Amino acid sequence: MNLNTFYLLLGIWTALALALVPVQLRIAAPYGRHTKSSWGPMLNNRLGWILMEIVSPMALLYWMLSGNPAASPSLYVLAGLWVLHYLNRSIIFPLRLRTPGKRIPLAIVLSAVFFNSVNGFFNGYWWGRFAGPYPDDWLSDPRFIAGALLFLAGVYINHRSDALLIALRRPGETGYRIPQGWLFRWISCPNHFGEIMEWFGFALMAWNLPALSFAVWTAANLLPRAVAHHRWYRAHFPDYPPERKAVIPGVF
Ligand SMILES: NC(=O)c1ccc[n+]([C@@H]2O[C@H](COP(=O)([O-])OP(=O)(O)OC[C@H]3O[C@@H](n4cnc5c(N)ncnc54)[C@H](OP(=O)(O)O)[C@@H]3O)[C@@H](O)[C@H]2O)c1
């Protein structure tokens, strides 16, 4: 594939993310609290998370290493952060979940497998075929440093928020409580806020369009999901804090 074709496909792929936002604002993806059994066959929730997320680092590494990536410390750091993120998301996070007996629609797992395959393809193919070497001093470039700070702040916010949410249940419970304290004072979904911050930080560090496309997809998935969570909280808890926003503190 030549570079023009690659950019054309990447543009179409990214436009699809934006086109799906109105759909996602109307129909919440049916997993977690929004699960619907009418979406066809279901499988164990934890297994579903493992299967759908492990695809991402595999696709990235396959497409990167099957090309001829220009090896550099910057590339090792970036690819390493991607793999570390997904080792957490596909193994540690699912094992920590307290979702006994809960199931996830196979359709959601397959759609996430598709997303992770395509996203891994674009980013891995870019690094393996088109990127060329990062400059020797890229690790000290202001874009890399600013991106790394954003990425690390996003990781911290995402992890801490997920941990607080998971800890709202005692072992064996499956219900929901109102999360309190820390960033939950301002927004319903700091885990989604942190994840969006993380991948925009990564795009800044990596400084390429496939990474930016991933950040756009993350926001396009998680902003509507956070809005759906926020509405769900308001509908289910009459005493839900009225001043709390969905995902962007002070905004919405
Ligand atoms: N990069 C991307 O495009 C992308 C897409 C999707 C998700 N993610 C990431 O994947 C992670 C999970 O996403 P998610 O949307 O499933 O998060 P979530 O709905 O906030 O749920 C996280 C975990 O906490 C539990 N939980 C949440 N709120 C709770 C409450 N009020 N009371 C008791 N338990 C509660 C959930 O249980 P239940 O499952 O039973 O609701 C689930 O086990 C997040 O870190 C998110 O950023 C990333």
The ligand as a Tripos MOL2 file, in Angstrom:
@<TRIPOS>MOLECULE
LIG
   48    52     1     0     0
SMALL
NO_CHARGES

@<TRIPOS>ATOM
      1 N1        -10.0230    3.4200   24.6300 N.am      1 LIG1
      2 C1        -11.3280    3.1570   24.4850 C.2       1 LIG1
      3 O1        -11.8990    3.4510   23.4240 O.2       1 LIG1
      4 C2        -12.1090    2.5130   25.6050 C.ar      1 LIG1
      5 C3        -13.4170    2.0420   25.3470 C.ar      1 LIG1
      6 C4        -14.1350    1.4820   26.3970 C.ar      1 LIG1
      7 C5        -13.5740    1.3880   27.6640 C.ar      1 LIG1
      8 N2        -12.3110    1.8180   27.9000 N.ar      1 LIG1
      9 C6        -11.7390    1.7670   29.2540 C.3       1 LIG1
     10 O2        -12.1010    0.5450   29.8640 O.3       1 LIG1
     11 C7        -12.3870    0.7460   31.2500 C.3       1 LIG1
     12 C8        -13.7930    0.2480   31.5780 C.3       1 LIG1
     13 O3        -14.7320    1.0100   30.8490 O.3       1 LIG1
     14 P1        -16.2850    1.0100   31.2620 P.3       1 LIG1
     15 O4        -16.9670    1.9770   30.3890 O.co2     1 LIG1
     16 O5        -16.7830   -0.3980   31.3330 O.co2     1 LIG1
     17 O6        -16.1800    1.5950   32.7650 O.3       1 LIG1
     18 P2        -17.3010    1.6720   33.8890 P.3       1 LIG1
     19 O7        -18.6530    1.4670   33.3110 O.co2     1 LIG1
     20 O8        -17.0420    2.9080   34.6750 O.co2     1 LIG1
     21 O9        -17.0190    0.3760   34.8120 O.3       1 LIG1
     22 C9        -15.7590    0.1120   35.3770 C.3       1 LIG1
     23 C10       -15.9620   -1.0080   36.4240 C.3       1 LIG1
     24 O10       -16.4900   -0.4470   37.6300 O.3       1 LIG1
     25 C11       -17.8020   -0.9540   37.8910 C.3       1 LIG1
     26 N3        -18.5910    0.2070   38.2880 N.ar      1 LIG1
     27 C12       -18.6780    1.3730   37.5890 C.ar      1 LIG1
     28 N4        -19.4660    2.2540   38.2500 N.ar      1 LIG1
     29 C13       -19.8760    1.6400   39.3640 C.ar      1 LIG1
     30 C14       -20.7120    2.0510   40.4480 C.ar      1 LIG1
     31 N5        -21.2600    3.2710   40.4800 N.pl3     1 LIG1
     32 N6        -20.9570    1.1690   41.4410 N.ar      1 LIG1
     33 C15       -20.3940   -0.0670   41.4120 C.ar      1 LIG1
     34 N7        -19.5800   -0.5120   40.4260 N.ar      1 LIG1
     35 C16       -19.3210    0.3330   39.4020 C.ar      1 LIG1
     36 C17       -18.2930   -1.5760   36.6050 C.3       1 LIG1
     37 O11       -19.2180   -2.6410   36.8300 O.3       1 LIG1
     38 P3        -20.2450   -3.1180   35.6650 P.3       1 LIG1
     39 O12       -19.3850   -3.6180   34.5390 O.co2     1 LIG1
     40 O13       -21.0350   -4.1630   36.3250 O.co2     1 LIG1
     41 O14       -21.0340   -1.9110   35.2520 O.co2     1 LIG1
     42 C18       -16.9670   -2.0710   36.0070 C.3       1 LIG1
     43 O15       -16.6070   -3.2820   36.5930 O.3       1 LIG1
     44 C19       -12.2220    2.2370   31.5300 C.3       1 LIG1
     45 O16       -10.9420    2.4760   32.0630 O.3       1 LIG1
     46 C20       -12.3420    2.8710   30.1470 C.3       1 LIG1
     47 O17       -11.6210    4.0670   30.0690 O.3       1 LIG1
     48 C21       -11.5730    2.3800   26.8940 C.ar      1 LIG1
@<TRIPOS>BOND
     1     1     2 1
     2     2     3 2
     3     2     4 1
     4     4     5 ar
     5     4    48 ar
     6     5     6 ar
     7     6     7 ar
     8     7     8 ar
     9     8     9 1
    10     8    48 ar
    11     9    10 1
    12     9    46 1
    13    10    11 1
    14    11    12 1
    15    11    44 1
    16    12    13 1
    17    13    14 1
    18    14    15 2
    19    14    16 1
    20    14    17 1
    21    17    18 1
    22    18    19 2
    23    18    20 1
    24    18    21 1
    25    21    22 1
    26    22    23 1
    27    23    24 1
    28    23    42 1
    29    24    25 1
    30    25    26 1
    31    25    36 1
    32    26    27 ar
    33    26    35 ar
    34    27    28 ar
    35    28    29 ar
    36    29    30 ar
    37    29    35 ar
    38    30    31 1
    39    30    32 ar
    40    32    33 ar
    41    33    34 ar
    42    34    35 ar
    43    36    37 1
    44    36    42 1
    45    37    38 1
    46    38    39 2
    47    38    40 1
    48    38    41 1
    49    42    43 1
    50    44    45 1
    51    44    46 1
    52    46    47 1
@<TRIPOS>SUBSTRUCTURE
     1 LIG1         1 GROUP 0 **** ****
